[in-house]
């Protein structure tokens, strides 16, 4: 973790996460949680300008935000059909335009449909996502930012980061709109 990340916990010292940094714009708490739910589950796309502004401001406060490419967390075909859009892709497009950075909307694929993470206990989430992603190209030497809307346990972002690291990514960061407070 970069020095600006603060102290590193004992668990992270003994089992380092596959992410070099995580930048979150908001706590997933009142009043933001209800607005994010509307965005995610009721296609509240009118919130995109606000979300991209808040995340961009959070990234400006962190020196660890330099990357070569931005990759949104993909949805399975079933989940995409259910929602009608990928909320992470929409946010990644808006943020990439705002930050003038490269976007790889298909840099990572969801190769296996999984149970919704929110419906599982925290200890069940990593197994639910094991081998759920595949890299679509060689990411050797690249500094990648994974973009997701909400980080709760980190299982989705950790599995996606491990996939990109196996595909050669030098560094993987997580950029999230909101993170569940500890």
N, CA and C atoms as a LAMMPS dump frame, in Angstrom:
ITEM: TIMESTEP
0
ITEM: NUMBER OF ATOMS
546
ITEM: BOX BOUNDS ff ff ff
-5.0000000000000000e+02 5.0000000000000000e+02
-5.0000000000000000e+02 5.0000000000000000e+02
-5.0000000000000000e+02 5.0000000000000000e+02
ITEM: ATOMS id mol type element x y z
1 1 1 N 0.84 -1.178 0
2 1 2 C 0 0 0
3 1 3 C 0.887 1.244 0
4 2 1 N 0.445 2.306 -0.643
5 2 2 C 1.229 3.528 -0.653
6 2 3 C 1.249 4.163 0.732
7 3 1 N 2.261 4.988 1
8 3 2 C 2.352 5.607 2.312
9 3 3 C 1.111 6.404 2.683
10 4 1 N 0.423 6.996 1.723
11 4 2 C -0.756 7.807 2.01
12 4 3 C -1.946 6.963 2.464
13 5 1 N -1.829 5.652 2.373
14 5 2 C -2.939 4.783 2.737
15 5 3 C -3.091 4.639 4.244
16 6 1 N -2.095 5.07 5.015
17 6 2 C -2.184 4.942 6.461
18 6 3 C -1.605 3.623 6.919
19 7 1 N -1.829 3.284 8.177
20 7 2 C -1.252 2.05 8.717
21 7 3 C -1.813 0.811 8.026
22 8 1 N -0.989 -0.204 7.947
23 8 2 C -1.399 -1.465 7.331
24 8 3 C -1.731 -2.447 8.458
25 9 1 N -2.878 -3.107 8.337
26 9 2 C -3.311 -4.032 9.387
27 9 3 C -2.469 -5.309 9.362
28 10 1 N -2.52 -6.047 10.454
29 10 2 C -1.769 -7.288 10.573
30 10 3 C -2.147 -8.309 9.516
31 11 1 N -3.439 -8.41 9.207
32 11 2 C -3.891 -9.355 8.184
33 11 3 C -3.271 -9.021 6.836
34 12 1 N -3.237 -7.732 6.488
35 12 2 C -2.668 -7.324 5.199
36 12 3 C -1.158 -7.539 5.159
37 13 1 N -0.514 -7.475 6.326
38 13 2 C 0.925 -7.739 6.37
39 13 3 C 1.227 -9.211 6.133
40 14 1 N 0.397 -10.104 6.679
41 14 2 C 0.645 -11.538 6.526
42 14 3 C 0.08 -12.097 5.225
43 15 1 N -1.016 -11.523 4.728
44 15 2 C -1.625 -11.963 3.461
45 15 3 C -1.965 -10.725 2.649
46 16 1 N -0.968 -10.141 1.962
47 16 2 C -1.202 -8.897 1.231
48 16 3 C -2.313 -9.043 0.19
49 17 1 N -3.206 -8.056 0.123
50 17 2 C -4.273 -8.106 -0.882
51 17 3 C -3.675 -7.882 -2.278
52 18 1 N -4.375 -8.298 -3.317
53 18 2 C -3.859 -8.133 -4.676
54 18 3 C -3.986 -6.71 -5.205
55 19 1 N -4.532 -5.812 -4.404
56 19 2 C -4.685 -4.409 -4.8
57 19 3 C -3.588 -3.569 -4.169
58 20 1 N -2.997 -2.668 -4.97
59 20 2 C -1.978 -1.776 -4.436
60 20 3 C -2.614 -0.587 -3.714
61 21 1 N -3.829 -0.239 -4.083
62 21 2 C -4.528 0.882 -3.454
63 21 3 C -6.015 0.738 -3.712
64 22 1 N -6.78 1.373 -2.86
65 22 2 C -8.222 1.462 -3.065
66 22 3 C -8.637 2.895 -2.755
67 23 1 N -9.272 3.531 -3.726
68 23 2 C -9.765 4.893 -3.544
69 23 3 C -11.279 4.838 -3.619
70 24 1 N -11.915 5.334 -2.572
71 24 2 C -13.383 5.382 -2.524
72 24 3 C -13.824 6.829 -2.344
73 25 1 N -14.829 7.225 -3.092
74 25 2 C -15.34 8.592 -2.99
75 25 3 C -16.198 8.787 -1.757
76 26 1 N -16.954 7.75 -1.368
77 26 2 C -17.96 7.889 -0.32
78 26 3 C -17.985 6.679 0.592
79 27 1 N -18.536 6.861 1.771
80 27 2 C -18.905 5.727 2.612
81 27 3 C -20.26 5.232 2.128
82 28 1 N -20.406 3.925 2.05
83 28 2 C -21.696 3.352 1.657
84 28 3 C -22.595 3.386 2.884
85 29 1 N -23.197 4.536 3.089
86 29 2 C -23.973 4.821 4.28
87 29 3 C -24.97 5.923 3.924
88 30 1 N -25.811 6.282 4.855
89 30 2 C -26.789 7.349 4.65
90 30 3 C -26.056 8.653 4.344
91 31 1 N -26.493 9.42 3.395
92 31 2 C -27.63 9.263 2.486
93 31 3 C -27.247 8.608 1.166
94 32 1 N -25.933 8.343 1.009
95 32 2 C -25.43 7.878 -0.285
96 32 3 C -25.94 6.494 -0.67
97 33 1 N -26.101 5.599 0.286
98 33 2 C -26.501 4.22 -0.022
99 33 3 C -27.816 4.187 -0.794
100 34 1 N -28.792 4.976 -0.385
101 34 2 C -30.092 4.983 -1.073
102 34 3 C -29.952 5.508 -2.499
103 35 1 N -29.13 6.518 -2.697
104 35 2 C -28.931 7.056 -4.051
105 35 3 C -28.189 6.057 -4.934
106 36 1 N -27.221 5.369 -4.37
107 36 2 C -26.494 4.366 -5.149
108 36 3 C -27.412 3.208 -5.505
109 37 1 N -28.276 2.801 -4.592
110 37 2 C -29.261 1.75 -4.891
111 37 3 C -30.164 2.179 -6.054
112 38 1 N -30.599 3.432 -6.042
113 38 2 C -31.445 3.935 -7.144
114 38 3 C -30.678 3.901 -8.458
115 39 1 N -29.428 4.33 -8.428
116 39 2 C -28.592 4.301 -9.623
117 39 3 C -28.438 2.876 -10.142
118 40 1 N -28.115 1.973 -9.252
119 40 2 C -27.771 0.598 -9.619
120 40 3 C -28.978 -0.244 -10.026
121 41 1 N -30.063 -0.15 -9.274
122 41 2 C -31.192 -1.062 -9.485
123 41 3 C -32.397 -0.427 -10.172
124 42 1 N -32.412 0.896 -10.286
125 42 2 C -33.534 1.561 -10.952
126 42 3 C -33.055 2.511 -12.056
127 43 1 N -31.86 2.198 -12.6
128 43 2 C -31.287 2.935 -13.734
129 43 3 C -31.304 4.445 -13.508
130 44 1 N -30.826 4.881 -12.363
131 44 2 C -30.747 6.307 -12.056
132 44 3 C -29.541 6.956 -12.715
133 45 1 N -29.507 6.89 -14.042
134 45 2 C -28.357 7.393 -14.799
135 45 3 C -28.185 8.908 -14.686
136 46 1 N -29.216 9.604 -14.219
137 46 2 C -29.094 11.049 -14.016
138 46 3 C -28.069 11.373 -12.922
139 47 1 N -27.69 10.378 -12.131
140 47 2 C -26.707 10.575 -11.066
141 47 3 C -25.259 10.448 -11.553
142 48 1 N -25.052 10.012 -12.787
143 48 2 C -23.69 9.803 -13.299
144 48 3 C -22.794 11.036 -13.198
145 49 1 N -23.251 12.221 -13.578
146 49 2 C -22.357 13.388 -13.45
147 49 3 C -21.884 13.617 -12.007
148 50 1 N -22.772 13.435 -11.054
149 50 2 C -22.395 13.586 -9.648
150 50 3 C -21.402 12.51 -9.242
151 51 1 N -21.68 11.25 -9.602
152 51 2 C -20.79 10.153 -9.229
153 51 3 C -19.395 10.357 -9.807
154 52 1 N -19.311 10.709 -11.09
155 52 2 C -17.986 10.862 -11.702
156 52 3 C -17.238 12.048 -11.093
157 53 1 N -17.938 13.112 -10.738
158 53 2 C -17.307 14.259 -10.085
159 53 3 C -16.759 13.868 -8.711
160 54 1 N -17.565 13.192 -7.906
161 54 2 C -17.131 12.801 -6.558
162 54 3 C -15.95 11.836 -6.601
163 55 1 N -15.986 10.882 -7.518
164 55 2 C -14.881 9.926 -7.611
165 55 3 C -13.628 10.621 -8.139
166 56 1 N -13.775 11.499 -9.111
167 56 2 C -12.628 12.25 -9.629
168 56 3 C -11.996 13.089 -8.525
169 57 1 N -12.806 13.75 -7.709
170 57 2 C -12.27 14.545 -6.595
171 57 3 C -11.519 13.669 -5.594
172 58 1 N -12.053 12.477 -5.312
173 58 2 C -11.37 11.552 -4.404
174 58 3 C -10.023 11.123 -4.99
175 59 1 N -9.993 10.866 -6.292
176 59 2 C -8.748 10.454 -6.943
177 59 3 C -7.716 11.572 -6.929
178 60 1 N -8.159 12.8 -7.062
179 60 2 C -7.234 13.935 -7.025
180 60 3 C -6.551 14.072 -5.664
181 61 1 N -7.194 13.595 -4.621
182 61 2 C -6.62 13.669 -3.268
183 61 3 C -5.606 12.555 -3.001
184 62 1 N -5.506 11.562 -3.891
185 62 2 C -4.62 10.416 -3.675
186 62 3 C -3.524 10.38 -4.732
187 63 1 N -2.298 10.28 -4.281
188 63 2 C -1.172 10.224 -5.214
189 63 3 C -1.089 8.88 -5.918
190 64 1 N -1.77 7.862 -5.383
191 64 2 C -1.68 6.509 -5.954
192 64 3 C -2.599 6.316 -7.153
193 65 1 N -3.18 7.385 -7.657
194 65 2 C -4.209 7.233 -8.674
195 65 3 C -3.696 7.188 -10.114
196 66 1 N -2.388 7.211 -10.35
197 66 2 C -1.861 7.159 -11.706
198 66 3 C -1.941 5.752 -12.287
199 67 1 N -2.633 5.599 -13.411
200 67 2 C -2.785 4.288 -14.048
201 67 3 C -2.668 4.425 -15.56
202 68 1 N -2.488 3.291 -16.223
203 68 2 C -2.436 3.264 -17.685
204 68 3 C -3.809 3.042 -18.303
205 69 1 N -4.666 2.29 -17.598
206 69 2 C -5.96 1.925 -18.169
207 69 3 C -6.988 1.701 -17.061
208 70 1 N -8.221 2.001 -17.38
209 70 2 C -9.356 1.828 -16.47
210 70 3 C -10.228 0.696 -16.995
211 71 1 N -10.526 -0.279 -16.128
212 71 2 C -11.346 -1.429 -16.521
213 71 3 C -12.526 -1.543 -15.558
214 72 1 N -13.754 -1.479 -16.073
215 72 2 C -14.921 -1.662 -15.199
216 72 3 C -15.134 -3.131 -14.86
217 73 1 N -15.673 -3.384 -13.678
218 73 2 C -16.034 -4.752 -13.305
219 73 3 C -17.192 -5.186 -14.203
220 74 1 N -17.027 -6.305 -14.91
221 74 2 C -18.091 -6.749 -15.816
222 74 3 C -19.21 -7.495 -15.084
223 75 1 N -20.377 -7.473 -15.69
224 75 2 C -21.517 -8.257 -15.211
225 75 3 C -21.644 -9.513 -16.062
226 76 1 N -22.263 -10.534 -15.528
227 76 2 C -22.583 -11.709 -16.341
228 76 3 C -23.71 -11.329 -17.303
229 77 1 N -23.884 -12.113 -18.347
230 77 2 C -24.977 -11.849 -19.304
231 77 3 C -26.327 -11.835 -18.605
232 78 1 N -26.5 -12.774 -17.675
233 78 2 C -27.776 -12.86 -16.949
234 78 3 C -28.038 -11.598 -16.131
235 79 1 N -27.016 -11.121 -15.407
236 79 2 C -27.185 -9.928 -14.578
237 79 3 C -27.381 -8.685 -15.444
238 80 1 N -26.685 -8.629 -16.571
239 80 2 C -26.852 -7.496 -17.489
240 80 3 C -28.269 -7.466 -18.049
241 81 1 N -28.802 -8.623 -18.387
242 81 2 C -30.186 -8.72 -18.879
243 81 3 C -31.172 -8.271 -17.798
244 82 1 N -30.902 -8.671 -16.574
245 82 2 C -31.751 -8.337 -15.431
246 82 3 C -31.78 -6.828 -15.16
247 83 1 N -30.609 -6.182 -15.194
248 83 2 C -30.507 -4.753 -14.869
249 83 3 C -30.707 -3.846 -16.072
250 84 1 N -30.327 -4.324 -17.256
251 84 2 C -30.447 -3.507 -18.456
252 84 3 C -29.224 -2.658 -18.75
253 85 1 N -28.297 -2.582 -17.827
254 85 2 C -27.052 -1.829 -18.032
255 85 3 C -26.041 -2.258 -16.973
256 86 1 N -24.769 -1.97 -17.261
257 86 2 C -23.71 -2.239 -16.294
258 86 3 C -23.364 -0.91 -15.627
259 87 1 N -23.717 -0.778 -14.36
260 87 2 C -23.51 0.475 -13.642
261 87 3 C -22.035 0.843 -13.545
262 88 1 N -21.15 -0.147 -13.434
263 88 2 C -19.715 0.131 -13.352
264 88 3 C -19.174 0.622 -14.689
265 89 1 N -19.654 0.05 -15.777
266 89 2 C -19.236 0.501 -17.112
267 89 3 C -19.682 1.938 -17.353
268 90 1 N -20.913 2.264 -16.99
269 90 2 C -21.396 3.634 -17.201
270 90 3 C -20.554 4.639 -16.41
271 91 1 N -20.248 4.311 -15.171
272 91 2 C -19.425 5.188 -14.354
273 91 3 C -17.998 5.27 -14.907
274 92 1 N -17.457 4.146 -15.367
275 92 2 C -16.105 4.136 -15.941
276 92 3 C -16.038 5.014 -17.182
277 93 1 N -17.05 4.964 -18.025
278 93 2 C -17.066 5.825 -19.224
279 93 3 C -17.041 7.297 -18.838
280 94 1 N -17.886 7.669 -17.886
281 94 2 C -17.954 9.069 -17.456
282 94 3 C -16.64 9.51 -16.81
283 95 1 N -16.063 8.646 -15.993
284 95 2 C -14.82 8.99 -15.311
285 95 3 C -13.643 9.05 -16.288
286 96 1 N -13.572 8.111 -17.222
287 96 2 C -12.493 8.112 -18.215
288 96 3 C -12.54 9.388 -19.047
289 97 1 N -13.721 9.817 -19.396
290 97 2 C -13.864 11.061 -20.164
291 97 3 C -13.421 12.25 -19.309
292 98 1 N -13.85 12.292 -18.072
293 98 2 C -13.5 13.39 -17.165
294 98 3 C -11.995 13.443 -16.928
295 99 1 N -11.357 12.257 -16.74
296 99 2 C -9.929 12.195 -16.411
297 99 3 C -9.041 12.057 -17.645
298 100 1 N -9.652 11.917 -18.819
299 100 2 C -8.888 11.748 -20.062
300 100 3 C -7.936 10.553 -19.957
301 101 1 N -8.488 9.41 -19.501
302 101 2 C -7.644 8.219 -19.392
303 101 3 C -8.212 7.104 -20.274
304 102 1 N -7.344 6.155 -20.591
305 102 2 C -7.732 5.036 -21.456
306 102 3 C -8.753 4.16 -20.732
307 103 1 N -9.722 3.692 -21.494
308 103 2 C -10.772 2.823 -20.971
309 103 3 C -10.761 1.523 -21.77
310 104 1 N -10.785 0.398 -21.061
311 104 2 C -10.861 -0.919 -21.696
312 104 3 C -12.135 -1.595 -21.203
313 105 1 N -13.288 -1.263 -21.829
314 105 2 C -14.566 -1.781 -21.333
315 105 3 C -14.689 -3.294 -21.393
316 106 1 N -13.883 -3.94 -22.221
317 106 2 C -13.917 -5.401 -22.309
318 106 3 C -12.566 -6.006 -21.943
319 107 1 N -11.834 -5.324 -21.078
320 107 2 C -10.521 -5.807 -20.657
321 107 3 C -10.599 -7.007 -19.733
322 108 1 N -11.785 -7.197 -19.166
323 108 2 C -12.032 -8.3 -18.248
324 108 3 C -13.431 -8.812 -18.558
325 109 1 N -13.593 -10.116 -18.585
326 109 2 C -14.901 -10.717 -18.836
327 109 3 C -15.372 -11.47 -17.606
328 110 1 N -16.676 -11.474 -17.412
329 110 2 C -17.281 -12.329 -16.375
330 110 3 C -17.622 -13.613 -17.114
331 111 1 N -16.902 -14.677 -16.823
332 111 2 C -17.067 -15.928 -17.564
333 111 3 C -18.003 -16.902 -16.871
334 112 1 N -18.431 -16.527 -15.685
335 112 2 C -19.317 -17.4 -14.934
336 112 3 C -20.309 -16.547 -14.17
337 113 1 N -21.593 -16.887 -14.304
338 113 2 C -22.641 -16.2 -13.551
339 113 3 C -22.533 -16.63 -12.093
340 114 1 N -22.63 -15.662 -11.192
341 114 2 C -22.501 -15.952 -9.768
342 114 3 C -23.715 -15.413 -9.023
343 115 1 N -23.907 -15.934 -7.835
344 115 2 C -24.946 -15.412 -6.947
345 115 3 C -24.603 -13.965 -6.61
346 116 1 N -25.612 -13.125 -6.414
347 116 2 C -25.353 -11.742 -6.014
348 116 3 C -24.605 -11.733 -4.691
349 117 1 N -23.506 -10.996 -4.655
350 117 2 C -22.678 -10.955 -3.454
351 117 3 C -23.453 -10.471 -2.231
352 118 1 N -24.326 -9.494 -2.427
353 118 2 C -25.08 -8.922 -1.304
354 118 3 C -25.975 -9.958 -0.624
355 119 1 N -26.285 -11.031 -1.308
356 119 2 C -27.146 -12.075 -0.733
357 119 3 C -26.369 -13.14 0.033
358 120 1 N -25.053 -13.006 0.059
359 120 2 C -24.205 -14.015 0.695
360 120 3 C -23.555 -13.469 1.954
361 121 1 N -23.224 -14.368 2.86
362 121 2 C -22.44 -13.997 4.037
363 121 3 C -21.041 -13.605 3.576
364 122 1 N -20.392 -12.745 4.324
365 122 2 C -19.056 -12.263 3.944
366 122 3 C -18.076 -13.403 3.699
367 123 1 N -18.126 -14.452 4.51
368 123 2 C -17.168 -15.557 4.353
369 123 3 C -17.47 -16.439 3.138
370 124 1 N -18.647 -16.31 2.524
371 124 2 C -19.005 -17.093 1.338
372 124 3 C -18.629 -16.379 0.038
373 125 1 N -18.361 -15.106 0.11
374 125 2 C -18.16 -14.298 -1.092
375 125 3 C -16.93 -14.667 -1.921
376 126 1 N -15.765 -14.894 -1.308
377 126 2 C -14.612 -15.252 -2.149
378 126 3 C -14.84 -16.519 -2.974
379 127 1 N -15.4 -17.555 -2.376
380 127 2 C -15.65 -18.807 -3.104
381 127 3 C -16.666 -18.607 -4.224
382 128 1 N -17.644 -17.761 -4.002
383 128 2 C -18.658 -17.47 -5.017
384 128 3 C -18.03 -16.894 -6.286
385 129 1 N -16.948 -16.154 -6.137
386 129 2 C -16.324 -15.469 -7.275
387 129 3 C -15.11 -16.17 -7.851
388 130 1 N -14.659 -17.232 -7.214
389 130 2 C -13.458 -17.907 -7.686
390 130 3 C -13.602 -18.295 -9.157
391 131 1 N -12.648 -17.861 -9.955
392 131 2 C -12.591 -18.148 -11.407
393 131 3 C -13.78 -17.565 -12.169
394 132 1 N -14.351 -16.485 -11.679
395 132 2 C -15.492 -15.86 -12.357
396 132 3 C -15.063 -14.905 -13.461
397 133 1 N -13.776 -14.52 -13.487
398 133 2 C -13.291 -13.534 -14.463
399 133 3 C -12.215 -14.12 -15.357
400 134 1 N -12.065 -13.514 -16.529
401 134 2 C -10.973 -13.856 -17.444
402 134 3 C -10.475 -12.564 -18.083
403 135 1 N -9.157 -12.441 -18.175
404 135 2 C -8.563 -11.298 -18.862
405 135 3 C -8.685 -11.541 -20.363
406 136 1 N -8.913 -10.482 -21.116
407 136 2 C -9.092 -10.618 -22.559
408 136 3 C -7.815 -10.365 -23.336
409 137 1 N -6.757 -9.962 -22.624
410 137 2 C -5.487 -9.71 -23.294
411 137 3 C -4.356 -9.788 -22.286
412 138 1 N -3.154 -9.686 -22.795
413 138 2 C -1.962 -9.653 -21.96
414 138 3 C -1.836 -8.238 -21.392
415 139 1 N -1.819 -8.126 -20.091
416 139 2 C -1.72 -6.816 -19.43
417 139 3 C -0.321 -6.573 -18.874
418 140 1 N 0.685 -7.248 -19.445
419 140 2 C 2.055 -7.158 -18.931
420 140 3 C 2.534 -5.722 -18.778
421 141 1 N 3.009 -5.441 -17.556
422 141 2 C 3.595 -4.139 -17.263
423 141 3 C 2.611 -3.002 -17.059
424 142 1 N 1.324 -3.262 -17.245
425 142 2 C 0.33 -2.192 -17.154
426 142 3 C -0.071 -1.905 -15.704
427 143 1 N -0.36 -0.629 -15.451
428 143 2 C -0.945 -0.205 -14.179
429 143 3 C -2.439 -0.034 -14.445
430 144 1 N -3.241 -0.857 -13.794
431 144 2 C -4.671 -0.941 -14.083
432 144 3 C -5.484 -0.435 -12.89
433 145 1 N -6.552 0.289 -13.193
434 145 2 C -7.54 0.638 -12.174
435 145 3 C -8.803 -0.143 -12.488
436 146 1 N -9.285 -0.886 -11.525
437 146 2 C -10.573 -1.57 -11.632
438 146 3 C -11.628 -0.639 -11.061
439 147 1 N -12.711 -0.453 -11.782
440 147 2 C -13.762 0.428 -11.295
441 147 3 C -15 -0.381 -10.942
442 148 1 N -15.5 -0.166 -9.729
443 148 2 C -16.745 -0.796 -9.288
444 148 3 C -17.56 0.239 -8.533
445 149 1 N -18.843 -0.01 -8.403
446 149 2 C -19.703 0.959 -7.724
447 149 3 C -19.537 0.891 -6.211
448 150 1 N -19.615 -0.314 -5.635
449 150 2 C -19.551 -0.452 -4.185
450 150 3 C -18.577 -1.569 -3.815
451 151 1 N -17.752 -1.301 -2.807
452 151 2 C -16.855 -2.317 -2.252
453 151 3 C -17.333 -2.624 -0.84
454 152 1 N -17.702 -3.869 -0.618
455 152 2 C -18.137 -4.288 0.711
456 152 3 C -17.028 -5.149 1.315
457 153 1 N -16.98 -6.41 0.955
458 153 2 C -15.941 -7.3 1.487
459 153 3 C -14.649 -7.199 0.683
460 154 1 N -14.727 -6.721 -0.541
461 154 2 C -13.572 -6.666 -1.432
462 154 3 C -13.396 -7.918 -2.268
463 155 1 N -14.257 -8.916 -2.105
464 155 2 C -14.096 -10.194 -2.801
465 155 3 C -14.114 -10.03 -4.326
466 156 1 N -15.034 -9.241 -4.854
467 156 2 C -15.123 -9.053 -6.311
468 156 3 C -13.846 -8.408 -6.836
469 157 1 N -13.442 -7.317 -6.217
470 157 2 C -12.258 -6.596 -6.679
471 157 3 C -10.988 -7.416 -6.487
472 158 1 N -10.901 -8.177 -5.423
473 158 2 C -9.716 -9.011 -5.21
474 158 3 C -9.618 -10.112 -6.261
475 159 1 N -10.734 -10.76 -6.573
476 159 2 C -10.695 -11.815 -7.592
477 159 3 C -10.37 -11.238 -8.966
478 160 1 N -10.958 -10.084 -9.294
479 160 2 C -10.658 -9.432 -10.578
480 160 3 C -9.185 -9.015 -10.622
481 161 1 N -8.662 -8.49 -9.525
482 161 2 C -7.256 -8.082 -9.476
483 161 3 C -6.326 -9.283 -9.647
484 162 1 N -6.643 -10.393 -8.989
485 162 2 C -5.821 -11.607 -9.146
486 162 3 C -5.816 -12.055 -10.612
487 163 1 N -6.961 -11.967 -11.265
488 163 2 C -7.052 -12.346 -12.684
489 163 3 C -6.152 -11.458 -13.53
490 164 1 N -6.192 -10.148 -13.292
491 164 2 C -5.359 -9.223 -14.06
492 164 3 C -3.876 -9.4 -13.74
493 165 1 N -3.56 -9.711 -12.488
494 165 2 C -2.156 -9.949 -12.121
495 165 3 C -1.634 -11.198 -12.833
496 166 1 N -2.471 -12.236 -12.933
497 166 2 C -2.062 -13.451 -13.671
498 166 3 C -1.85 -13.135 -15.147
499 167 1 N -2.539 -12.114 -15.66
500 167 2 C -2.401 -11.704 -17.064
501 167 3 C -1.275 -10.685 -17.238
502 168 1 N -0.486 -10.471 -16.178
503 168 2 C 0.711 -9.652 -16.293
504 168 3 C 0.637 -8.237 -15.753
505 169 1 N -0.519 -7.784 -15.277
506 169 2 C -0.613 -6.414 -14.771
507 169 3 C 0.418 -6.19 -13.671
508 170 1 N 1.136 -5.097 -13.772
509 170 2 C 2.176 -4.752 -12.798
510 170 3 C 1.556 -4.268 -11.497
511 171 1 N 0.461 -3.532 -11.617
512 171 2 C -0.199 -2.953 -10.453
513 171 3 C -1.693 -2.89 -10.733
514 172 1 N -2.492 -3.169 -9.71
515 172 2 C -3.947 -3.065 -9.831
516 172 3 C -4.465 -2.269 -8.643
517 173 1 N -5.195 -1.225 -8.955
518 173 2 C -5.857 -0.404 -7.944
519 173 3 C -7.36 -0.61 -8.067
520 174 1 N -8.066 -0.3 -7.014
521 174 2 C -9.536 -0.292 -7.042
522 174 3 C -9.995 1.155 -6.911
523 175 1 N -10.845 1.572 -7.814
524 175 2 C -11.497 2.875 -7.721
525 175 3 C -12.979 2.581 -7.56
526 176 1 N -13.549 2.982 -6.441
527 176 2 C -14.943 2.669 -6.165
528 176 3 C -15.702 3.927 -5.772
529 177 1 N -16.958 3.943 -6.139
530 177 2 C -17.806 5.051 -5.756
531 177 3 C -17.986 5.075 -4.241
532 178 1 N -18.263 3.917 -3.662
533 178 2 C -18.51 3.85 -2.211
534 178 3 C -17.918 2.581 -1.636
535 179 1 N -17.557 2.694 -0.371
536 179 2 C -17.008 1.549 0.353
537 179 3 C -17.745 1.44 1.688
538 180 1 N -18.109 0.222 2.041
539 180 2 C -18.781 -0.005 3.31
540 180 3 C -17.822 0.348 4.438
541 181 1 N -18.25 1.203 5.354
542 181 2 C -17.364 1.566 6.473
543 181 3 C -17.034 0.333 7.328
544 182 1 N -15.813 0.31 7.864
545 182 2 C -15.414 -0.808 8.737
546 182 3 C -16.224 -0.811 10.002
